[in-house]
Amino acid sequence: MAPKEDQNEIISKLIQGCIRGDRGSQKELYRRFYTLGMGICLRYANSKPDASSIMNEGFLKVFMHIKTYDFNRPFTAWISRIMTNTAIDYYRTNLRFSNNEDLHDHQYLPISIDAIHDKLNYQDLLLMIQSLSPSCRTVFNLYAIEGYSHEEIAGMLNISIGTSKSNLYKARAKLMEKLKAAEAEAKHGNTITGSISKDVDFND
């Protein structure tokens, strides 16, 4: 009996098939990474239809540029970067940063996503993030979830570092407000998954 292929070998063969333009390989790669791609796009999108549009555009870029993929690097990281960049491109023309205050003299610690995720299920957290304005949502995702610095975000979005900080601050304030509301609902017996921790630190 032939040994079972591990996942890395399977993905490698699918990538090689995509490089050859094999439609079956493209379909299977899409199927395997659909959840990852949609999860990223939903964080940036206003709605699921928007997220689907972003994701499909992202997969088109994946198949167009898959010949440039370096097999020595994790494929998950490569495709995640493409999905994130596609989401940024999709919303860049709609982002409005001009009226935001520059916060050059303040530093804010990253929000503890793990701490929040422990208290909320994914859908609750996703809905809270989606409720943010496009500008605040984009900066929050890039800084708190993707791990980019304010300097990197400023370059990616063509904004000032202070504006990036301002949008992150506003995003945190809005999420804190929603978390407190969710905690109040939980105390009154309304349906929300888990209790909300009072100890989540959003600021220095």
Secondary structure as UniProt FT lines:
FT   HELIX           7..19
FT   TURN            20..21
FT   HELIX           23..44
FT   HELIX           48..65
FT   HELIX           66..68
FT   TURN            71..72
FT   HELIX           75..92
FT   TURN            93..94
FT   TURN            98..99
FT   TURN            104..105
FT   HELIX           113..119
FT   HELIX           122..130
FT   HELIX           134..140
FT   HELIX           141..145
FT   HELIX           150..157
FT   HELIX           161..187
FT   TURN            188..189
FT   TURN            198..199
//
